[in-house]
Amino acid sequence: MRLNIKSKLIPILALMSAPMGAPAQEIPEPGSPLETSFLVTVPASGEYSLAAWGCPSLKKGIGYTRFEVLVNQSSVGWISPTRGGFQQLSLDSDSPVALNAGENTIAFSAEGPDYPCVETVKIGETAAQASFDQTAYDSYLSHALAGDVCQAMAEEESHQDISETEALSGLILFPGLSQVPLKYSVYRIFRWTRGDSVMIRTSSPVDHVVDVFYHSTGYNHGLTPLSGNLSENSDAETMSIGNGTSDLVPIELKLGYAMSPTQMQGINYRGNSEVSLTDPNAYEANVRIWSVPLTGNYMVACRSAQDGVLSTVDIDINGETQLDSMPIYCAQRQIEQRAGADIGTMTKCTDSDADPILFIEGADASRVVGFNDDAPTDKVTQYGLSSKDSYVSKTYFVKTTGVHVSNYSSLNPESTCDIWARVLDSSDLPVLSNTQSPVAVGLAAIETTSASPCASMSVVNGHLVIKTDQSVNLLRAYDMMGNMCGSLDLMASEGRIGLWELGISHSGVYVISLDNGKGRTTKKIVAR
């Protein structure tokens, strides 16, 4: 295979060390297995049938991923898949597992570097109650293998029946962000250590994109299990049951992903595929080799490059981990905001099977700079969201260019959702743009052009040297965790300011924000 991989691939923007104030690393011992775990609560002690829905990897020289199953930290057996792809995973012994009354932890352990891909688990009194229906996924995969081009749904008129509550909260629905197709597109979580050499190769019948971004420092920080509770008053993803085991019904749980950290705005890349010159089928391929800049968890996600295209992709990580014929899709929309703006973006599910993951794109090359799977409980309550909806809110150090959504669930891979935005501070509205004017919701003036100052900036002998085309009122400095180090009232168009005056006392990468009262410009600097 001969590829001109330099012309389209975007280089990684890497922080070579953890930013000051970053949480302590939770690094598993080298070679130690990784776990995906779920917390379940049952009303009575007893034996229950257990099944999982997941996707084993093909490991070089080993075969398909074997999962060790642990209940309350004690091994209860192994799962030994004989094929790849999403499927029901059951214990080799077909034996029930003993659960205690109350909370129980069910974990799936496997050799890394990829976390065990287990989306949901079911428990029931019988094996039939704990089984999964694979029909929806098989149908979806068959269409993907056939190369069906699923045209994006026609844009419907935006909602006009905006409630008073939504108006007061500053929600905005852009035309084209209603009834967005929500389809599963493959992603996996990997645990890599700083200095590891990683080679990612993909091949697909269609033009595609590989997103790799820093996910979290430790499993407990970024991969938070949803609590499953079989009691009637639970707000978890469960079904209610009575007091006795005879009333037990199947329960589906999922692993929720917390909001990703600020570091992902600096540690991410987007790899675009190119046509292979040696493949007779003219497949699109992508090859990327890079050195891991920071120990932690990374998401590797793949999607079609064109909106509305459904297909499949083969993925190879370091020649050691393979995933074949995995579905890919893209539902992408353009929404822009300037760097330094603070905005909340959320999905609103329009059907009960919807389970969106929301990705924010930016950094001039549509790299992923923010994402969320399940919204925090307070945001679910505040905006009347489904517990499966996504919500992302942060201050961006880079200009954002758009959003795309993917369905968390491969078990129910096709649905729809709306995408909403909320301006967090109506006195300092960010610049938002779309191909059409947004529907104004209780906010009279959304700026459509930027009045941000143009600036040149350099660090010389411990001083920040700034020159702008207009007077700047306020100067702020942030570390890469998003914490403000310090601020100064400048009231000038140029200046020479000691880094210590901005609270910068250590070497590292910082973001400087310049505000003239009408707009804001942000730039990165390196303090040595």
N, C-alpha and C positions, 0 to 999 in steps of 0.2 A: 504494500500500500504506500503510495507517495502522496503526501499532502503538503500543501503550502500552509502550514498551520500558523505562521507568523502574521499573516495578513489580516486575520479576522479575530484571533483570540485577544481578549483584553487582559493585560497583566494583572496579577493580584496586587492589591494595595495592602501591604502587610505591616503590622506593628511587630517589631522584632522582639519585644519583651512585653510582659503584662503591664498595662497602665497602672500608675500609682493608685492605690485604693481598691484595686481589683480583689475580689474575694479569693481566699486561699484555694489552691488547686485541690481537687479531690481526685487523685490519680490512682487508679487501680494498679496493683503490682504488675510488672511486665509479665505477659502471658496469662494473667488471671482472666477468668471468664467474665463476660458482661451480662447484665440482667435487665429484663423488662418485667416490671412487676405491677400487680393490681391488688387493690384492697377491697375485699368483699365482706359483707356482714350477713350471717344467716341466723334465723331465729332459734334454731335448736341444733345441738350436736348430733352428728350422724354421718353416714356415708352418702356422697353425692357423685353423680356422673359429671365429668369435666371434659370440655372440648375447647379448642382455640381456633381462631381464624388468623392465618399468617402466611408468610412466604419465605421458605428456606433459600439460602444462597447455595450455589455450587462451589465448593472449596477444592482447590487444586490438591490432588493426591489423597483427598479425604472422602469426597462425595458430598451429598447434600447435608446441610447443617443439621446436626443432632441437637435437640433441645433437652436439657435436664429440667425436670419440673420439680419445684420446691414448694411445699405448703408449710407456712410458718417456719421457714428456714430449714426444713427437713426434706430430703429428697424422697419423692414418691414414685420415681421412675423416669423413663426416657421416652422421647418422641423421635422416631427415625424415619423421616420422609424418604420416599423413593423417587420423587420427581420435583421439579421446580414449579414456580408460579403460586398464586394464592390458592389456598385449599384449607379444608378442615384438618386440624392437627389433633390427634388423640394419642393417649398413652399406648405404647407398644403392648402392654399387658391387658389393655381394655378394662383395667380394674377401677372401681370407684375410689375416691379419695375421702379421707376422714377430715371433716371440718368441725371446729369448735363453735358453740353458740357465741354469737358476737362477731368481732372482727377477725378476719383471717387474711394473710398475705399469700398470694399465689404468684410465683415468679418463674420466669423462663430464662434459663441460663445457657449460654453458648460461647464458644470461642470467638474472640473478636477478629478484626477491629470493628465489625459492624454489630450494632445492638440487635438482639433477636427481634425479627420483624413479626410481632404478634399484635394485631390491631385490637381484637376483642376476645373475651372469653365468655363461655356460657357454663352455667351449672344447672343441674336439674335432678329430679328424683330418678329419672331413667335416661338411658343413652339417647332415646328419641327426643326427649325434652332438651337435651344439650347438643343437638345437632344443628348444622348450618345448611341453609339452602344456597347452593352455588349457582343457581340458574342465572341470576342477574349478571354475575361476573363473567360466566362463560359466554353469555350472549354479547356482552360488551367487548370481551377479548376477541371473539370471532369477527366482529365488525372492524376492530382495530387491525387484525391480521389481514382482512380483506382490503384494507386501505381506504375505507370509507372516509369521505370528506364530509364532516358534519358542519354544515353552514351554521354560523352563529345565528341565534334567533333574531328575527326582525325586531328592530328597536320599537318598543311600545311607547306610547305617550307616558311621560313621567307622572307620578302620582300628584294629583291636585288636591286631594282631600287631606291636606296636612293638618294634623291636630294642633291645638293650641299649645300643648306640652312640647311637641316637636318644634314649634315655632320659637318658643321661649328658649329652648336649649340650643338653638342655632344649627339644626340639622339641615343639610343640603343634599338633594338628590339630583345628580346630573342626568340629562337625557342620555340614553344608552346604557345606564347603569341599573336599569330595571330588568328583572327576569334574565339575569346573566346566566348562560349555561354553566353548570357546575359539574365537572366530570373528573374522574380520578386520573392523576398523572403521577408516575412513579417517583418516589423519593426514599432515601434511606439515611439513617444516622450512623456516623462512624466516630470512633474514638481514636484520635491520633496524638502523638507526642511531638513536641517541638523538635525539629531537625529530621523527622521522618521524611523520606522521599516518597511521593505519591504519584502514580501514573493512572490517569483516568482515560479510558478509551470507550467510545460509544459508536454504534453503527445503527442506522435506521433508513427505511425507504424514503423518509421525508427530511427536509431541512429541520434541524432541531437545535435546542439550546440546553447547555448544561450549566446549572447554577450551583456553585459551591460557596458556602458562607459559614462563618464562625457561629456556632449555636450556643454554647455555654461552657463554663469551666468545669462543671461536674454534673454527674448524672442527676443528683438530687436537686440541683439548681434549675436545670433546663428541661428535665423530663419528669414532670410531676404526675404521679398516678391520680386519676379521678377516684374518689371514694365511692364505692358502690354500696348502697344500703337497701336491704330488703324490707325496710319498715315503711309504713304507709305515709309518713310525714317527710320522707326523704326528698331532697331536691336533686339527687344524683340521677344519672342515666339508668334508672331501674324501673321495674314493674312492681306494683304493690302486691303483697301477699297477706294471708291471714296469720294467725298465731301458730298454727300447727304445720308440720312438715307435709302433711297430706295436701295442703293448699299451695305448695311451692310451684311456681311457674318459672320458665327459663328466664335468665337474666343476661343481658349483654352489657359489658363494660368496655370502656376504651381508655387508651392512654392519652391524656391531654398534654399539649405542649405549652409551656409558659412563654410569655413574651421574650423575645430574644434580646441579648444584651447590646449595649451601645457599641461594643467592639466590632460587631458585625458590619457597621458602617465603614470600617477600615479594613476588615479582613474578609474579602469576598471577591469573586470573579465570575464573569459570564464567558462561557466558551461557545462560539458559534461553529456549527458543522460546515464542512466543505465536501464537495463531490469527490469521491475516491476515483483516482485516475486509472486504477488497476482492477476495480471491481466491475465485472461485466454487467451487473445490475445497476451500476451507477448509484450505489448507496451513498448516503450522506454519512460522513464519519468525523469524529472529533478526537484529538489526542492532546492531552495536557499533562505535563510533568512539572511538579513544583515541590518546594520544600516547606514543610509545615512551620509556620511562624510562631505559633502559640499552642501549647498543650490544651486540649479540650475536645468538645464534641463538635462535629461539622455535619451539616446537612448537604447531601448530594441529591439534587432534584433535576429531573429532566422533563422538558416540555417541548411541544411543537413550536417552531419559530413563527408560524403563521396562525392567526386567530381562527379557531373553528376547525382545525385539522386534527383528525383522530388517526393514530397509527401506533406502531410499536417500536421499541428500541432494545438493543442488546448492550449491556454495560459490563465492563471489565475493570476491576480495581487491582492494580499491581500484578496482574496475571494470576492472582490468588483467589479472587472472589468474582464470580460471574452471575449475572442475572440475564436471562434470555427472554425475548418476546414479552417485554413489559409494556403495558399501555401508556401512551403519552397523548396529551391534549393541551390546548392553551385557550383560556378565555381572558384576554388582556384588554384593558381600557386605559386611555391616556388621561391622567390628571396630574397637573404640575403645581408645585409650590416652591418658593425660593428657600434656599438654605437658611436655617435659623428659625423658620416658622414652626409653630407648634399646633398640630391638628390631630383630631381623633378621626380615624377611619374605621368603619365597621360594616359587617354584613348583616342583612336581615333575611333570614330563611323564609322562603315562600312555600316550602312544602316540608312535611315531617321527616322525609328521608335526607334532607339537606344537612351536610356537615362540613362547612367550608373551612379551608385554610386560606388566609388572606396574606398575600405577599405585596410589599411596597417596593417599587423599583426606583432607582436613582443612580447617582454618581456618574452622570453623563453617558453611561453606557447601558442603562437599564439593568444594572446589577441589583440583586436583592439587598435592601438596606433595612428591612423591618418585616416581621411576620408574627402571626399568632394563629393558634388553632382554636382554643376555647377561651371566650372572654372571661375576665374576672367577675366574680359573683356580683360585686357592687355595680358594675356596668350593665350586667344582664338585667338587674332590677331597675336601674336608672332609665334605661332606654327601652325596656320591654322586649329584650332580645330573647331568643331561644338559648338554652344552655349550650347548644352546639355552635352558636354564632361566634364570629371572631371580632376582636377589637384591638386596634393598634393605636397607641398614642405616645409620641416622644418628640423631642426636639431634634431635627435633622441637621447634620453638619454639611450635607450635600443637597443639591437641588433634586427633588423627586420628579420622576417623569411619568409614572403611571402605576397601575395596580394590576395584579392578576390573581385569580382564585383557582383553587383546586379542591376536589372533594377528598376529605380525609379517608373516607371509607371506600375500599375496593369492593366490599361486600354489597353495597348499594351504590354503584359507581356513577349514576347519572341523576342529576337534579337541577335546581335553579336557585338563585338567590339575588337579592338586591344589594347594592353597595352604596353606603351612605357616608357622608363626611360631616364632621362637627367642628366648627371654628371654636377654639377653646377660649380665646380672649377677644371679644368683639371690639375692644378698643384698639387692637393692633392686629387687624385681620391679615392673614397671609394671602399671598397672591395665588389664586387658583385659576387654571385655565382648562378649557375643554373645547372640543370641536364645535360645540354649541354652547349658548349661554346657560348657566345653571339656573335651576328653579330657586329663586330667592325665598328663604323660609324665615321670615321675621327679621332679616338683616337687609337693610336698605342698600348698602354700598359694599359690594365685593370688588376690590380693585382688580383691574384686568391688565394693567401695565405696571412695571416696577419703577419706582423712583429711588432705587438703592444706589448708594455712592459707589463709584468705580475707584478702586484703590490698588496701590502697589505697596508691598510690605516685605520687610527683610529683618533679620536678626543680626546685629553687628555688636560685638563686644558686650554681650549681655544686655543690649538695648533693642527695643522694637522700634524700627524706623518706618513711619507711615506717611504716605502722600496720597491724598484723595482729590477728586474733582469738585468736591463741595464740602462744606463744614459738617463735621461729625459731632453729634451731641454726646453720645455714650459709647464707651469702649468696654467690652467684656472679654474675659478669657475663660475658657472651659478646658478641663482635661478630657481624655477620650472616654471616660466613664460618664460624661455629661454633667459632671459637677462643676459649678462656677468657682473659679479660683479667686477672682477679684474683678472689680470694675472701676472705671474712672470717667468723670465728666471731662470730655476733651474740648468741645466748643472751638474746634479749629479744623483746618483742612489738611494739616500736616503736623508731625510731631516726632520727637525722639523720647521714648519712655523706657525707663528701667523695667526689666522683666519682674523684678521684685515688687514694683509698684502694682503689678497685676496679680500678685500672689503666686508667681511662678518661681519656685525655689529649687526645682529638680529638673534634670534633663528629661526630655521626652517629647511626644507629639501633643500639640495643643491647638485649639480652635479659637481664633480671634473674631469677635463679632463687632461690626461697626454699624451704628444706628444713627440716622440723621433725622429721625422723627417721621419720615415718610416711607422709609424702606430700610432694609437691613442687608448687609453683605457679610459673608463669613469666609475666612481663609485659614488654612492650616499652616502652622509654623513648627519648626523643630528647634527646641532649646537644647543646647549642648553644654 
